[in-house]
């Protein structure tokens, strides 16, 4: 986890000026902005899986709270969507009404801040932010319609599917 935090400072939920400089320093040579954000989201998804598997959703809940208490950035919008997509169902099961309040906040004030951020970014960052905003909006809309966070595809593997994956069973 330490290596992931070094390569993705936003996992530490450090949104200070130093944290933003650390994030900028994680961009690898010849790596475009979109590729960097995709890599950060991948670290975030792995980090989420580790803590979910360990049953330590409090770490993820704390990260979400800290991320949402700061102004959005292109990377955090993508990472928040990735978190909700991967572990939203687990968070909803554990935190019930608090999770619903969190979603109401994201859908309201946070998304307004993201919309304001869109007018301040340009180029590849603007394209990535627009895509992340759209994905997060779609996730929020699906949540409003169904009232629940849907577990990610592949979360549950049935015995028949497991035997197809492993012919030795």
HELIX and SHEET records of a PDB file:
HELIX    1   1 UNK A    2  UNK A    7  1                                   6    
HELIX    2   2 UNK A    9  UNK A   12  5                                   4    
HELIX    3   3 UNK A   17  UNK A   25  1                                   9    
HELIX    4   4 UNK A   33  UNK A   53  1                                  21    
HELIX    5   5 UNK A   57  UNK A   68  1                                  12    
HELIX    6   6 UNK A   74  UNK A  105  1                                  32    
HELIX    7   7 UNK A  106  UNK A  110  3                                   5    
HELIX    8   8 UNK A  111  UNK A  118  1                                   8    
HELIX    9   9 UNK A  123  UNK A  146  1                                  24    
HELIX   10  10 UNK A  159  UNK A  165  1                                   7    
END                                                                             
